[in-house]
C-alpha cells in the first residue's frame, strides 16, 4: 500500500511499469489489487501519457483468474471501468477495444479535452 502510493506520487513511466509487474496470477490477490488500483490512479492523472502503458495494464488484468461469483463485479473490471469510462463485460473486451485503432484514438482524443 504505502509503496504503491509512493510510486503514484512519483508519477513516472517507471512507476507504472513496476505496478503493472505486480499484477499477476501468482501474486497474492491483495498485492495485485493494490498495484492495479494504484496504477489506474496514476494513469488518470492528466499529465500521464497513458497510450504507452494502457495495453500492458489491460493485459496484466486480463491474465488474472476470473472471479467465480459475479465476475461482472470483480475488482479488475471495476478498475478498468473507472479508468476508461467503458462498461464491458470482461477484461478481454477491454483488450479488444484498446487494440482497435479508431477506439484508441477516440479515447486518447477525449482524454486531451
Gaussian input, Z-matrix of N, CA and C with variables (Angstrom, degrees):
# hf/3-21g

backbone

0 1
 N
 C     1     B1
 C     2     B2     1     A1
 N     3     B3     2     A2     1     D1
 C     4     B4     3     A3     2     D2
 C     5     B5     4     A4     3     D3
 N     6     B6     5     A5     4     D4
 C     7     B7     6     A6     5     D5
 C     8     B8     7     A7     6     D6
 N     9     B9     8     A8     7     D7
 C    10    B10     9     A9     8     D8
 C    11    B11    10    A10     9     D9
 N    12    B12    11    A11    10    D10
 C    13    B13    12    A12    11    D11
 C    14    B14    13    A13    12    D12
 N    15    B15    14    A14    13    D13
 C    16    B16    15    A15    14    D14
 C    17    B17    16    A16    15    D15
 N    18    B18    17    A17    16    D16
 C    19    B19    18    A18    17    D17
 C    20    B20    19    A19    18    D18
 N    21    B21    20    A20    19    D19
 C    22    B22    21    A21    20    D20
 C    23    B23    22    A22    21    D21
 N    24    B24    23    A23    22    D22
 C    25    B25    24    A24    23    D23
 C    26    B26    25    A25    24    D24
 N    27    B27    26    A26    25    D25
 C    28    B28    27    A27    26    D26
 C    29    B29    28    A28    27    D27
 N    30    B30    29    A29    28    D28
 C    31    B31    30    A30    29    D29
 C    32    B32    31    A31    30    D30
 N    33    B33    32    A32    31    D31
 C    34    B34    33    A33    32    D32
 C    35    B35    34    A34    33    D33
 N    36    B36    35    A35    34    D34
 C    37    B37    36    A36    35    D35
 C    38    B38    37    A37    36    D36
 N    39    B39    38    A38    37    D37
 C    40    B40    39    A39    38    D38
 C    41    B41    40    A40    39    D39
 N    42    B42    41    A41    40    D40
 C    43    B43    42    A42    41    D41
 C    44    B44    43    A43    42    D42
 N    45    B45    44    A44    43    D43
 C    46    B46    45    A45    44    D44
 C    47    B47    46    A46    45    D45
 N    48    B48    47    A47    46    D46
 C    49    B49    48    A48    47    D47
 C    50    B50    49    A49    48    D48
 N    51    B51    50    A50    49    D49
 C    52    B52    51    A51    50    D50
 C    53    B53    52    A52    51    D51
 N    54    B54    53    A53    52    D52
 C    55    B55    54    A54    53    D53
 C    56    B56    55    A55    54    D54
 N    57    B57    56    A56    55    D55
 C    58    B58    57    A57    56    D56
 C    59    B59    58    A58    57    D57
 N    60    B60    59    A59    58    D58
 C    61    B61    60    A60    59    D59
 C    62    B62    61    A61    60    D60
 N    63    B63    62    A62    61    D61
 C    64    B64    63    A63    62    D62
 C    65    B65    64    A64    63    D63
 N    66    B66    65    A65    64    D64
 C    67    B67    66    A66    65    D65
 C    68    B68    67    A67    66    D66
 N    69    B69    68    A68    67    D67
 C    70    B70    69    A69    68    D68
 C    71    B71    70    A70    69    D69
 N    72    B72    71    A71    70    D70
 C    73    B73    72    A72    71    D71
 C    74    B74    73    A73    72    D72
 N    75    B75    74    A74    73    D73
 C    76    B76    75    A75    74    D74
 C    77    B77    76    A76    75    D75
 N    78    B78    77    A77    76    D76
 C    79    B79    78    A78    77    D77
 C    80    B80    79    A79    78    D78
 N    81    B81    80    A80    79    D79
 C    82    B82    81    A81    80    D80
 C    83    B83    82    A82    81    D81
 N    84    B84    83    A83    82    D82
 C    85    B85    84    A84    83    D83
 C    86    B86    85    A85    84    D84
 N    87    B87    86    A86    85    D85
 C    88    B88    87    A87    86    D86
 C    89    B89    88    A88    87    D87
 N    90    B90    89    A89    88    D88
 C    91    B91    90    A90    89    D89
 C    92    B92    91    A91    90    D90
 N    93    B93    92    A92    91    D91
 C    94    B94    93    A93    92    D92
 C    95    B95    94    A94    93    D93
 N    96    B96    95    A95    94    D94
 C    97    B97    96    A96    95    D95
 C    98    B98    97    A97    96    D96
 N    99    B99    98    A98    97    D97
 C   100   B100    99    A99    98    D98
 C   101   B101   100   A100    99    D99
 N   102   B102   101   A101   100   D100
 C   103   B103   102   A102   101   D101
 C   104   B104   103   A103   102   D102
 N   105   B105   104   A104   103   D103
 C   106   B106   105   A105   104   D104
 C   107   B107   106   A106   105   D105
 N   108   B108   107   A107   106   D106
 C   109   B109   108   A108   107   D107
 C   110   B110   109   A109   108   D108
 N   111   B111   110   A110   109   D109
 C   112   B112   111   A111   110   D110
 C   113   B113   112   A112   111   D111
 N   114   B114   113   A113   112   D112
 C   115   B115   114   A114   113   D113
 C   116   B116   115   A115   114   D114
 N   117   B117   116   A116   115   D115
 C   118   B118   117   A117   116   D116
 C   119   B119   118   A118   117   D117
 N   120   B120   119   A119   118   D118
 C   121   B121   120   A120   119   D119
 C   122   B122   121   A121   120   D120
 N   123   B123   122   A122   121   D121
 C   124   B124   123   A123   122   D122
 C   125   B125   124   A124   123   D123
 N   126   B126   125   A125   124   D124
 C   127   B127   126   A126   125   D125
 C   128   B128   127   A127   126   D126
 N   129   B129   128   A128   127   D127
 C   130   B130   129   A129   128   D128
 C   131   B131   130   A130   129   D129
 N   132   B132   131   A131   130   D130
 C   133   B133   132   A132   131   D131
 C   134   B134   133   A133   132   D132
 N   135   B135   134   A134   133   D133
 C   136   B136   135   A135   134   D134
 C   137   B137   136   A136   135   D135
 N   138   B138   137   A137   136   D136
 C   139   B139   138   A138   137   D137
 C   140   B140   139   A139   138   D138
 N   141   B141   140   A140   139   D139
 C   142   B142   141   A141   140   D140
 C   143   B143   142   A142   141   D141
 N   144   B144   143   A143   142   D142
 C   145   B145   144   A144   143   D143
 C   146   B146   145   A145   144   D144
 N   147   B147   146   A146   145   D145
 C   148   B148   147   A147   146   D146
 C   149   B149   148   A148   147   D147
 N   150   B150   149   A149   148   D148
 C   151   B151   150   A150   149   D149
 C   152   B152   151   A151   150   D150
 N   153   B153   152   A152   151   D151
 C   154   B154   153   A153   152   D152
 C   155   B155   154   A154   153   D153
 N   156   B156   155   A155   154   D154
 C   157   B157   156   A156   155   D155
 C   158   B158   157   A157   156   D156
 N   159   B159   158   A158   157   D157
 C   160   B160   159   A159   158   D158
 C   161   B161   160   A160   159   D159
 N   162   B162   161   A161   160   D160
 C   163   B163   162   A162   161   D161
 C   164   B164   163   A163   162   D162
 N   165   B165   164   A164   163   D163
 C   166   B166   165   A165   164   D164
 C   167   B167   166   A166   165   D165
 N   168   B168   167   A167   166   D166
 C   169   B169   168   A168   167   D167
 C   170   B170   169   A169   168   D168
 N   171   B171   170   A170   169   D169
 C   172   B172   171   A171   170   D170
 C   173   B173   172   A172   171   D171
 N   174   B174   173   A173   172   D172
 C   175   B175   174   A174   173   D173
 C   176   B176   175   A175   174   D174
 N   177   B177   176   A176   175   D175
 C   178   B178   177   A177   176   D176
 C   179   B179   178   A178   177   D177
 N   180   B180   179   A179   178   D178
 C   181   B181   180   A180   179   D179
 C   182   B182   181   A181   180   D180
 N   183   B183   182   A182   181   D181
 C   184   B184   183   A183   182   D182
 C   185   B185   184   A184   183   D183
 N   186   B186   185   A185   184   D184
 C   187   B187   186   A186   185   D185
 C   188   B188   187   A187   186   D186
 N   189   B189   188   A188   187   D187
 C   190   B190   189   A189   188   D188
 C   191   B191   190   A190   189   D189
 N   192   B192   191   A191   190   D190
 C   193   B193   192   A192   191   D191
 C   194   B194   193   A193   192   D192
 N   195   B195   194   A194   193   D193
 C   196   B196   195   A195   194   D194
 C   197   B197   196   A196   195   D195
 N   198   B198   197   A197   196   D196
 C   199   B199   198   A198   197   D197
 C   200   B200   199   A199   198   D198
 N   201   B201   200   A200   199   D199
 C   202   B202   201   A201   200   D200
 C   203   B203   202   A202   201   D201
 N   204   B204   203   A203   202   D202
 C   205   B205   204   A204   203   D203
 C   206   B206   205   A205   204   D204
 N   207   B207   206   A206   205   D205
 C   208   B208   207   A207   206   D206
 C   209   B209   208   A208   207   D207
 N   210   B210   209   A209   208   D208
 C   211   B211   210   A210   209   D209
 C   212   B212   211   A211   210   D210
 N   213   B213   212   A212   211   D211
 C   214   B214   213   A213   212   D212
 C   215   B215   214   A214   213   D213
 N   216   B216   215   A215   214   D214
 C   217   B217   216   A216   215   D215
 C   218   B218   217   A217   216   D216
 N   219   B219   218   A218   217   D217
 C   220   B220   219   A219   218   D218
 C   221   B221   220   A220   219   D219
 N   222   B222   221   A221   220   D220
 C   223   B223   222   A222   221   D221
 C   224   B224   223   A223   222   D222
 N   225   B225   224   A224   223   D223
 C   226   B226   225   A225   224   D224
 C   227   B227   226   A226   225   D225
 N   228   B228   227   A227   226   D226
 C   229   B229   228   A228   227   D227
 C   230   B230   229   A229   228   D228
 N   231   B231   230   A230   229   D229
 C   232   B232   231   A231   230   D230
 C   233   B233   232   A232   231   D231
 N   234   B234   233   A233   232   D232
 C   235   B235   234   A234   233   D233
 C   236   B236   235   A235   234   D234
 N   237   B237   236   A236   235   D235
 C   238   B238   237   A237   236   D236
 C   239   B239   238   A238   237   D237
 N   240   B240   239   A239   238   D238
 C   241   B241   240   A240   239   D239
 C   242   B242   241   A241   240   D240
 N   243   B243   242   A242   241   D241
 C   244   B244   243   A243   242   D242
 C   245   B245   244   A244   243   D243
 N   246   B246   245   A245   244   D244
 C   247   B247   246   A246   245   D245
 C   248   B248   247   A247   246   D246
 N   249   B249   248   A248   247   D247
 C   250   B250   249   A249   248   D248
 C   251   B251   250   A250   249   D249
 N   252   B252   251   A251   250   D250
 C   253   B253   252   A252   251   D251
 C   254   B254   253   A253   252   D252
 N   255   B255   254   A254   253   D253
 C   256   B256   255   A255   254   D254
 C   257   B257   256   A256   255   D255
 N   258   B258   257   A257   256   D256
 C   259   B259   258   A258   257   D257
 C   260   B260   259   A259   258   D258
 N   261   B261   260   A260   259   D259
 C   262   B262   261   A261   260   D260
 C   263   B263   262   A262   261   D261
 N   264   B264   263   A263   262   D262
 C   265   B265   264   A264   263   D263
 C   266   B266   265   A265   264   D264
 N   267   B267   266   A266   265   D265
 C   268   B268   267   A267   266   D266
 C   269   B269   268   A268   267   D267
 N   270   B270   269   A269   268   D268
 C   271   B271   270   A270   269   D269
 C   272   B272   271   A271   270   D270
 N   273   B273   272   A272   271   D271
 C   274   B274   273   A273   272   D272
 C   275   B275   274   A274   273   D273
 N   276   B276   275   A275   274   D274
 C   277   B277   276   A276   275   D275
 C   278   B278   277   A277   276   D276
 N   279   B279   278   A278   277   D277
 C   280   B280   279   A279   278   D278
 C   281   B281   280   A280   279   D279
 N   282   B282   281   A281   280   D280
 C   283   B283   282   A282   281   D281
 C   284   B284   283   A283   282   D282
 N   285   B285   284   A284   283   D283
 C   286   B286   285   A285   284   D284
 C   287   B287   286   A286   285   D285
 N   288   B288   287   A287   286   D286
 C   289   B289   288   A288   287   D287
 C   290   B290   289   A289   288   D288
 N   291   B291   290   A290   289   D289
 C   292   B292   291   A291   290   D290
 C   293   B293   292   A292   291   D291
 N   294   B294   293   A293   292   D292
 C   295   B295   294   A294   293   D293
 C   296   B296   295   A295   294   D294
 N   297   B297   296   A296   295   D295
 C   298   B298   297   A297   296   D296
 C   299   B299   298   A298   297   D297
 N   300   B300   299   A299   298   D298
 C   301   B301   300   A300   299   D299
 C   302   B302   301   A301   300   D300
 N   303   B303   302   A302   301   D301
 C   304   B304   303   A303   302   D302
 C   305   B305   304   A304   303   D303
 N   306   B306   305   A305   304   D304
 C   307   B307   306   A306   305   D305
 C   308   B308   307   A307   306   D306
 N   309   B309   308   A308   307   D307
 C   310   B310   309   A309   308   D308
 C   311   B311   310   A310   309   D309
 N   312   B312   311   A311   310   D310
 C   313   B313   312   A312   311   D311
 C   314   B314   313   A313   312   D312
 N   315   B315   314   A314   313   D313
 C   316   B316   315   A315   314   D314
 C   317   B317   316   A316   315   D315
 N   318   B318   317   A317   316   D316
 C   319   B319   318   A318   317   D317
 C   320   B320   319   A319   318   D318
 N   321   B321   320   A320   319   D319
 C   322   B322   321   A321   320   D320
 C   323   B323   322   A322   321   D321
 N   324   B324   323   A323   322   D322
 C   325   B325   324   A324   323   D323
 C   326   B326   325   A325   324   D324
 N   327   B327   326   A326   325   D325
 C   328   B328   327   A327   326   D326
 C   329   B329   328   A328   327   D327
 N   330   B330   329   A329   328   D328
 C   331   B331   330   A330   329   D329
 C   332   B332   331   A331   330   D330
 N   333   B333   332   A332   331   D331
 C   334   B334   333   A333   332   D332
 C   335   B335   334   A334   333   D333
 N   336   B336   335   A335   334   D334
 C   337   B337   336   A336   335   D335
 C   338   B338   337   A337   336   D336

   B1=1.4436
   B2=1.5209
   B3=1.3392
   B4=1.4683
   B5=1.5257
   B6=1.3260
   B7=1.4575
   B8=1.5283
   B9=1.3217
   B10=1.4638
   B11=1.5224
   B12=1.3211
   B13=1.4609
   B14=1.5169
   B15=1.3230
   B16=1.4630
   B17=1.5281
   B18=1.3327
   B19=1.4596
   B20=1.5238
   B21=1.3256
   B22=1.4635
   B23=1.5199
   B24=1.3214
   B25=1.4680
   B26=1.5237
   B27=1.3286
   B28=1.4655
   B29=1.5185
   B30=1.3235
   B31=1.4540
   B32=1.5111
   B33=1.2944
   B34=1.4620
   B35=1.5185
   B36=1.3155
   B37=1.4526
   B38=1.5183
   B39=1.3259
   B40=1.4629
   B41=1.5246
   B42=1.3173
   B43=1.4603
   B44=1.5207
   B45=1.3093
   B46=1.4560
   B47=1.5235
   B48=1.3154
   B49=1.4642
   B50=1.5293
   B51=1.3160
   B52=1.4635
   B53=1.5202
   B54=1.3246
   B55=1.4660
   B56=1.5241
   B57=1.3136
   B58=1.4632
   B59=1.5285
   B60=1.3061
   B61=1.4648
   B62=1.5183
   B63=1.3242
   B64=1.4733
   B65=1.5231
   B66=1.3236
   B67=1.4583
   B68=1.5221
   B69=1.3120
   B70=1.4598
   B71=1.5216
   B72=1.3286
   B73=1.4677
   B74=1.5228
   B75=1.3325
   B76=1.4753
   B77=1.5176
   B78=1.3097
   B79=1.4732
   B80=1.5226
   B81=1.3229
   B82=1.4706
   B83=1.5262
   B84=1.3215
   B85=1.4693
   B86=1.5197
   B87=1.3113
   B88=1.4600
   B89=1.5282
   B90=1.3306
   B91=1.4687
   B92=1.5316
   B93=1.3298
   B94=1.4676
   B95=1.5227
   B96=1.3167
   B97=1.4645
   B98=1.5253
   B99=1.3311
   B100=1.4644
   B101=1.5298
   B102=1.3321
   B103=1.4646
   B104=1.5280
   B105=1.3352
   B106=1.4645
   B107=1.5225
   B108=1.3066
   B109=1.4640
   B110=1.5268
   B111=1.3244
   B112=1.4674
   B113=1.5233
   B114=1.3308
   B115=1.4642
   B116=1.5145
   B117=1.3308
   B118=1.4671
   B119=1.5228
   B120=1.3215
   B121=1.4651
   B122=1.5237
   B123=1.3060
   B124=1.4608
   B125=1.5244
   B126=1.3237
   B127=1.4555
   B128=1.5269
   B129=1.3142
   B130=1.4642
   B131=1.5231
   B132=1.3091
   B133=1.4590
   B134=1.5238
   B135=1.3395
   B136=1.4681
   B137=1.5269
   B138=1.3101
   B139=1.4591
   B140=1.5231
   B141=1.3367
   B142=1.4595
   B143=1.5221
   B144=1.3241
   B145=1.4672
   B146=1.5230
   B147=1.3097
   B148=1.4588
   B149=1.5292
   B150=1.3182
   B151=1.4576
   B152=1.5257
   B153=1.2939
   B154=1.4592
   B155=1.5129
   B156=1.3178
   B157=1.4661
   B158=1.5258
   B159=1.3096
   B160=1.4651
   B161=1.5277
   B162=1.3144
   B163=1.4574
   B164=1.5203
   B165=1.3186
   B166=1.4695
   B167=1.5290
   B168=1.3161
   B169=1.4578
   B170=1.5318
   B171=1.3263
   B172=1.4602
   B173=1.5274
   B174=1.3314
   B175=1.4715
   B176=1.5209
   B177=1.3314
   B178=1.4698
   B179=1.5248
   B180=1.3194
   B181=1.4617
   B182=1.5207
   B183=1.3070
   B184=1.4638
   B185=1.5311
   B186=1.3322
   B187=1.4670
   B188=1.5309
   B189=1.3260
   B190=1.4596
   B191=1.5257
   B192=1.3265
   B193=1.4669
   B194=1.5223
   B195=1.3295
   B196=1.4636
   B197=1.5252
   B198=1.3009
   B199=1.4642
   B200=1.5222
   B201=1.3139
   B202=1.4641
   B203=1.5244
   B204=1.3067
   B205=1.4631
   B206=1.5265
   B207=1.3224
   B208=1.4727
   B209=1.5313
   B210=1.3479
   B211=1.4629
   B212=1.5246
   B213=1.3374
   B214=1.4667
   B215=1.5198
   B216=1.3318
   B217=1.4624
   B218=1.5281
   B219=1.3258
   B220=1.4605
   B221=1.5285
   B222=1.3130
   B223=1.4581
   B224=1.5303
   B225=1.3577
   B226=1.4656
   B227=1.5343
   B228=1.3282
   B229=1.4618
   B230=1.5218
   B231=1.3155
   B232=1.4701
   B233=1.5291
   B234=1.3302
   B235=1.4662
   B236=1.5208
   B237=1.3319
   B238=1.4651
   B239=1.5268
   B240=1.3106
   B241=1.4728
   B242=1.5269
   B243=1.3229
   B244=1.4656
   B245=1.5251
   B246=1.3058
   B247=1.4618
   B248=1.5198
   B249=1.3356
   B250=1.4627
   B251=1.5203
   B252=1.3132
   B253=1.4577
   B254=1.5223
   B255=1.3241
   B256=1.4658
   B257=1.5213
   B258=1.3243
   B259=1.4703
   B260=1.5210
   B261=1.3120
   B262=1.4499
   B263=1.5263
   B264=1.3220
   B265=1.4684
   B266=1.5231
   B267=1.3323
   B268=1.4589
   B269=1.5180
   B270=1.3266
   B271=1.4603
   B272=1.5302
   B273=1.3290
   B274=1.4609
   B275=1.5281
   B276=1.3223
   B277=1.4657
   B278=1.5246
   B279=1.3276
   B280=1.4630
   B281=1.5255
   B282=1.3253
   B283=1.4666
   B284=1.5257
   B285=1.3207
   B286=1.4630
   B287=1.5255
   B288=1.3265
   B289=1.4659
   B290=1.5305
   B291=1.3198
   B292=1.4587
   B293=1.5291
   B294=1.3094
   B295=1.4611
   B296=1.5271
   B297=1.3190
   B298=1.4573
   B299=1.5363
   B300=1.3310
   B301=1.4720
   B302=1.5333
   B303=1.3171
   B304=1.4657
   B305=1.5312
   B306=1.3191
   B307=1.4725
   B308=1.5227
   B309=1.3234
   B310=1.4671
   B311=1.5268
   B312=1.3332
   B313=1.4568
   B314=1.5387
   B315=1.3296
   B316=1.4716
   B317=1.5271
   B318=1.3389
   B319=1.4651
   B320=1.5260
   B321=1.3205
   B322=1.4673
   B323=1.5170
   B324=1.3213
   B325=1.4599
   B326=1.5420
   B327=1.3159
   B328=1.4730
   B329=1.5128
   B330=1.3038
   B331=1.4742
   B332=1.5244
   B333=1.3275
   B334=1.4687
   B335=1.5349
   B336=1.3211
   B337=1.4800
   B338=1.4897
   A1=113.30
   A2=118.66
   A3=119.77
   A4=112.77
   A5=117.65
   A6=120.11
   A7=110.19
   A8=116.90
   A9=120.90
   A10=110.19
   A11=117.30
   A12=120.74
   A13=110.92
   A14=116.78
   A15=120.18
   A16=110.53
   A17=116.99
   A18=120.00
   A19=111.27
   A20=116.70
   A21=120.35
   A22=109.95
   A23=116.98
   A24=119.77
   A25=111.60
   A26=116.82
   A27=119.70
   A28=111.03
   A29=115.79
   A30=121.10
   A31=116.61
   A32=118.79
   A33=119.86
   A34=111.70
   A35=115.32
   A36=120.83
   A37=111.64
   A38=116.86
   A39=119.74
   A40=110.89
   A41=116.56
   A42=120.18
   A43=110.39
   A44=117.96
   A45=119.97
   A46=110.21
   A47=118.27
   A48=120.42
   A49=110.68
   A50=116.94
   A51=120.52
   A52=110.51
   A53=116.62
   A54=120.08
   A55=111.17
   A56=117.63
   A57=121.02
   A58=110.16
   A59=117.19
   A60=121.55
   A61=113.53
   A62=116.95
   A63=120.45
   A64=112.72
   A65=117.08
   A66=121.31
   A67=106.88
   A68=116.21
   A69=119.62
   A70=110.63
   A71=115.59
   A72=119.53
   A73=114.17
   A74=118.04
   A75=120.18
   A76=113.13
   A77=117.06
   A78=120.54
   A79=109.42
   A80=116.74
   A81=118.06
   A82=109.74
   A83=116.50
   A84=121.06
   A85=111.94
   A86=117.18
   A87=120.63
   A88=111.50
   A89=117.16
   A90=120.95
   A91=109.73
   A92=116.04
   A93=119.54
   A94=111.01
   A95=116.33
   A96=120.16
   A97=111.34
   A98=117.03
   A99=120.76
   A100=110.28
   A101=116.88
   A102=120.35
   A103=110.64
   A104=117.05
   A105=120.98
   A106=111.52
   A107=116.83
   A108=120.08
   A109=111.22
   A110=116.36
   A111=119.76
   A112=110.83
   A113=116.40
   A114=120.38
   A115=111.79
   A116=116.16
   A117=120.20
   A118=110.45
   A119=116.57
   A120=120.38
   A121=110.49
   A122=116.74
   A123=120.92
   A124=110.70
   A125=116.74
   A126=120.84
   A127=112.96
   A128=118.30
   A129=120.15
   A130=112.45
   A131=116.88
   A132=119.81
   A133=109.39
   A134=117.83
   A135=120.21
   A136=113.50
   A137=117.86
   A138=120.16
   A139=112.82
   A140=117.08
   A141=120.20
   A142=110.84
   A143=116.81
   A144=122.74
   A145=108.60
   A146=116.02
   A147=121.98
   A148=113.29
   A149=117.73
   A150=120.61
   A151=112.95
   A152=118.44
   A153=121.41
   A154=115.62
   A155=117.68
   A156=119.54
   A157=114.36
   A158=117.45
   A159=119.34
   A160=111.84
   A161=117.65
   A162=120.60
   A163=112.21
   A164=117.02
   A165=121.01
   A166=110.97
   A167=116.53
   A168=121.46
   A169=110.12
   A170=116.67
   A171=121.02
   A172=109.98
   A173=117.54
   A174=121.21
   A175=111.61
   A176=116.31
   A177=119.74
   A178=110.31
   A179=117.16
   A180=119.75
   A181=111.43
   A182=117.02
   A183=121.63
   A184=111.64
   A185=118.01
   A186=121.87
   A187=112.68
   A188=117.19
   A189=119.96
   A190=109.88
   A191=117.42
   A192=119.23
   A193=110.85
   A194=115.97
   A195=121.78
   A196=109.76
   A197=115.40
   A198=119.64
   A199=107.43
   A200=117.14
   A201=119.76
   A202=112.61
   A203=117.25
   A204=120.50
   A205=109.50
   A206=115.85
   A207=123.32
   A208=112.16
   A209=117.77
   A210=119.23
   A211=113.67
   A212=117.87
   A213=120.12
   A214=111.90
   A215=117.69
   A216=121.77
   A217=112.47
   A218=118.07
   A219=121.06
   A220=110.59
   A221=116.50
   A222=119.63
   A223=112.41
   A224=121.10
   A225=117.22
   A226=112.71
   A227=116.64
   A228=119.13
   A229=111.66
   A230=117.02
   A231=119.98
   A232=110.51
   A233=116.37
   A234=120.39
   A235=110.70
   A236=117.12
   A237=120.34
   A238=111.76
   A239=117.38
   A240=120.10
   A241=110.77
   A242=115.64
   A243=119.17
   A244=111.23
   A245=116.58
   A246=120.84
   A247=112.07
   A248=116.67
   A249=119.95
   A250=114.70
   A251=117.01
   A252=119.98
   A253=112.35
   A254=117.42
   A255=123.21
   A256=109.45
   A257=116.47
   A258=121.38
   A259=110.04
   A260=115.96
   A261=120.35
   A262=110.28
   A263=115.63
   A264=121.87
   A265=112.38
   A266=117.29
   A267=120.74
   A268=111.61
   A269=115.55
   A270=119.64
   A271=111.36
   A272=117.27
   A273=120.52
   A274=110.94
   A275=115.99
   A276=119.84
   A277=111.66
   A278=117.02
   A279=120.38
   A280=110.25
   A281=116.87
   A282=120.41
   A283=110.22
   A284=117.44
   A285=121.21
   A286=109.98
   A287=116.53
   A288=121.66
   A289=110.67
   A290=117.40
   A291=120.78
   A292=111.70
   A293=117.54
   A294=121.32
   A295=113.27
   A296=117.57
   A297=121.34
   A298=107.83
   A299=118.35
   A300=120.38
   A301=114.47
   A302=117.53
   A303=119.68
   A304=110.76
   A305=117.22
   A306=120.90
   A307=110.88
   A308=115.70
   A309=119.93
   A310=110.32
   A311=116.64
   A312=121.15
   A313=110.57
   A314=116.69
   A315=120.54
   A316=111.13
   A317=116.57
   A318=120.85
   A319=110.76
   A320=116.09
   A321=119.93
   A322=111.76
   A323=117.73
   A324=121.14
   A325=110.54
   A326=116.62
   A327=120.12
   A328=111.26
   A329=115.94
   A330=121.51
   A331=111.61
   A332=116.88
   A333=120.76
   A334=111.58
   A335=116.89
   A336=120.54
   A337=112.46
   D1=-61.50
   D2=-178.83
   D3=-62.90
   D4=-36.34
   D5=178.38
   D6=-65.60
   D7=-42.27
   D8=177.97
   D9=-61.57
   D10=-41.38
   D11=178.99
   D12=-63.77
   D13=-38.25
   D14=178.19
   D15=-65.94
   D16=-40.37
   D17=177.91
   D18=-64.21
   D19=-37.63
   D20=177.56
   D21=-63.29
   D22=-41.10
   D23=179.34
   D24=-64.61
   D25=-33.36
   D26=177.30
   D27=-64.37
   D28=-38.95
   D29=173.40
   D30=65.42
   D31=28.34
   D32=-177.86
   D33=-106.40
   D34=167.71
   D35=174.66
   D36=-61.40
   D37=-33.49
   D38=177.69
   D39=-64.81
   D40=-37.04
   D41=179.75
   D42=-64.03
   D43=-44.39
   D44=-178.35
   D45=-67.69
   D46=-37.39
   D47=177.93
   D48=-63.17
   D49=-38.30
   D50=177.07
   D51=-64.59
   D52=-44.62
   D53=178.80
   D54=-63.82
   D55=-44.29
   D56=179.02
   D57=-61.15
   D58=-36.99
   D59=178.67
   D60=-61.78
   D61=-20.70
   D62=179.98
   D63=-94.99
   D64=1.48
   D65=176.57
   D66=-96.94
   D67=93.72
   D68=-177.70
   D69=-152.91
   D70=154.10
   D71=-176.76
   D72=-60.15
   D73=-30.89
   D74=-178.10
   D75=-79.59
   D76=-17.99
   D77=-179.83
   D78=-74.93
   D79=152.84
   D80=173.22
   D81=-56.94
   D82=141.32
   D83=-175.99
   D84=-54.75
   D85=-39.11
   D86=-178.58
   D87=-64.86
   D88=-38.30
   D89=178.35
   D90=-64.95
   D91=-45.73
   D92=178.52
   D93=-60.80
   D94=-42.41
   D95=-178.76
   D96=-64.03
   D97=-46.50
   D98=179.74
   D99=-62.98
   D100=-42.30
   D101=179.21
   D102=-63.06
   D103=-42.95
   D104=-179.14
   D105=-66.39
   D106=-46.18
   D107=-179.38
   D108=-65.36
   D109=-39.30
   D110=177.83
   D111=-67.92
   D112=-40.53
   D113=177.08
   D114=-61.66
   D115=-43.41
   D116=178.68
   D117=-63.31
   D118=-39.56
   D119=177.88
   D120=-61.85
   D121=-45.50
   D122=178.67
   D123=-62.21
   D124=-41.32
   D125=-176.15
   D126=-72.13
   D127=-19.35
   D128=178.28
   D129=-80.79
   D130=-10.14
   D131=176.96
   D132=-62.45
   D133=131.34
   D134=-177.79
   D135=-59.56
   D136=-25.59
   D137=-177.64
   D138=-87.16
   D139=-5.71
   D140=-177.28
   D141=-84.91
   D142=132.07
   D143=177.47
   D144=-82.29
   D145=97.78
   D146=-172.74
   D147=-78.68
   D148=-25.85
   D149=-170.99
   D150=-57.48
   D151=-40.95
   D152=-176.36
   D153=-73.21
   D154=-15.35
   D155=-175.58
   D156=-120.55
   D157=-12.72
   D158=-175.73
   D159=-59.37
   D160=-43.63
   D161=179.76
   D162=-60.06
   D163=-43.38
   D164=178.87
   D165=-66.31
   D166=-37.23
   D167=179.49
   D168=-65.27
   D169=-47.51
   D170=179.05
   D171=-63.02
   D172=-43.28
   D173=179.74
   D174=-60.74
   D175=-41.09
   D176=179.37
   D177=-62.64
   D178=-44.70
   D179=178.71
   D180=-68.01
   D181=-31.60
   D182=-179.70
   D183=-69.80
   D184=-25.25
   D185=179.83
   D186=-77.99
   D187=-16.02
   D188=-179.12
   D189=-71.49
   D190=146.55
   D191=177.92
   D192=-65.98
   D193=144.74
   D194=177.94
   D195=-67.27
   D196=143.93
   D197=173.08
   D198=-71.90
   D199=136.37
   D200=-175.55
   D201=-71.62
   D202=-38.87
   D203=-179.68
   D204=-98.29
   D205=125.02
   D206=176.74
   D207=50.31
   D208=65.18
   D209=-178.87
   D210=-59.20
   D211=-25.48
   D212=179.41
   D213=-67.73
   D214=-15.79
   D215=178.53
   D216=-103.35
   D217=12.14
   D218=-177.39
   D219=-68.95
   D220=153.00
   D221=-178.81
   D222=-64.85
   D223=-33.23
   D224=175.94
   D225=-60.70
   D226=-41.06
   D227=178.28
   D228=-68.01
   D229=-41.02
   D230=177.81
   D231=-61.19
   D232=-40.82
   D233=179.28
   D234=-63.11
   D235=-45.15
   D236=179.27
   D237=-66.92
   D238=-36.37
   D239=177.42
   D240=-62.68
   D241=-44.48
   D242=179.97
   D243=-65.02
   D244=-39.18
   D245=-176.75
   D246=-71.88
   D247=-40.32
   D248=-172.07
   D249=-101.85
   D250=-22.38
   D251=-174.12
   D252=78.60
   D253=6.71
   D254=179.36
   D255=-100.12
   D256=152.05
   D257=179.96
   D258=-122.66
   D259=74.46
   D260=178.08
   D261=-89.30
   D262=164.97
   D263=-175.37
   D264=-77.90
   D265=-36.42
   D266=-177.34
   D267=-140.87
   D268=167.72
   D269=-178.75
   D270=-66.80
   D271=-27.92
   D272=176.86
   D273=-62.60
   D274=-35.76
   D275=178.19
   D276=-62.37
   D277=-34.38
   D278=177.65
   D279=-68.17
   D280=-37.95
   D281=177.54
   D282=-64.29
   D283=-43.08
   D284=178.17
   D285=-61.94
   D286=-45.53
   D287=178.93
   D288=-59.67
   D289=-48.29
   D290=-176.61
   D291=-66.67
   D292=-33.22
   D293=-178.50
   D294=-79.03
   D295=-7.01
   D296=174.54
   D297=-84.07
   D298=115.00
   D299=-175.51
   D300=-55.87
   D301=-39.11
   D302=-178.71
   D303=-68.14
   D304=-42.15
   D305=179.00
   D306=-64.52
   D307=-43.21
   D308=179.60
   D309=-62.79
   D310=-44.42
   D311=179.41
   D312=-60.22
   D313=-46.89
   D314=179.56
   D315=-59.19
   D316=-43.92
   D317=179.99
   D318=-61.75
   D319=-46.76
   D320=-178.06
   D321=-66.79
   D322=-35.30
   D323=176.77
   D324=-66.67
   D325=-43.47
   D326=177.98
   D327=-61.52
   D328=-36.50
   D329=-178.94
   D330=-66.43
   D331=-29.61
   D332=-179.19
   D333=-72.07
   D334=-23.00
   D335=-175.51
   D336=-76.69

